[in-house]
Amino acid sequence: MAGALFGLGWGLVAAVMSPAMPSGVKSYFLGLTRVKLPDYAVASVAGMFPGVLLKVYVGSAGRGALRDGGPLEWSLFAAGIVATIALTVIVGRKVRSRLNL
């Protein structure tokens, strides 16, 4: 299985699991492939983990900004939102160009 984890299946699923690609497109695309279940499961967790961490951080930062409410907290929260949007756009373009979408 170790060899399969670094094969095309694992990399394909991990790339498609980025939050920049709509879920419907992911489901349709992966339904057309012959990716094995272990590759899909491991790569799904690895591909979704950064997005989950980002959402937890943004929620925590937003709660801190609302609770403390200082200018520094609001500035950091706004900078985090802008960085998130920029990263999503950049990763989305990379994934689309790699997958020729």
N, C-alpha and C positions, 0 to 999 in steps of 0.2 A: 504494500500500500504506500510506502514511503516514496517510491518512484512515481506513483500515480499522483501524489499530492503536488508534485512540481511539474506535472505534465500540462497539456493544453487545457484539460477539463478544469483543473483547479484555478488556473490563471484566468480563464474565461469567466468562470462564475464570480471570482473575486472582483474582476473589473466591472462586471455587470451589476454587482451589488452596491455600487456607489449610489449615494442619495440623489445624484444628479439625474438619474434615469428613472422615468415613471414606472411604477410597479407593473402596469399592464404590458408595457413593452418588455420588461424583464421576463415576466411569466411566458409571454408568447415566444420570445427568443429562446429561452431555455427549454421550452417544450419541444422545439424543433431540433435540439441537439441530442447527442448520445452521451451526455455527461453521466458518470456513475454516481449512485447515491452517496457513497462516502465522500467523494470529491465535492459533491454539491453541498453536503451538510457542513463539512469543515470550512469550505470556502465561503459559504453563506455567513457563518459566524464571524469569520475573519473580515469579510467584506462589510458587514453591518456594524461591527464593533466601533469603528471610528465615528460613525454617524450617531450611534447611541451615546457615546461619550460626549460628543459635541452638543447634543440636545440636553443632556443632563447638566453640562456646564452652563449653557445659555440660560436654562431655567434657574439654576442656582445664582448666577450673576444677576438675572432680572429680579429675583426675590431680594437679593442683597441691595440692589439699587433702590427698590421700592421701600425696603425697611429703613436703610440708612439715609438714602436720598441726597447725599452730598454730590457736588459737581464732579468730583473725581470718579465716584462710582458710576454716575450716568455717562461720563465720557468713556470710561472703560467698557461699559455695556454697549454703547453705540459703536465703538471701535470693534468690538467682538462681533456684532451683527454685520457690520460692513465686511469684515474679514471672512465671515462665514459665507456671505453671498458671493464674494469674489472667488473664494476657493471652490464653491459649488460650480460657478461658471467655468473656471479653468479646468477642473476635473471633468466636467461634463463635455467640454470641447475635446479634451484628450481622449476620452472613452469613445465618443462618437467618431473621431477621426481614426482611431485604431480599429473600430468595428465597421467602418465605412458606412455609417448611417446617414 
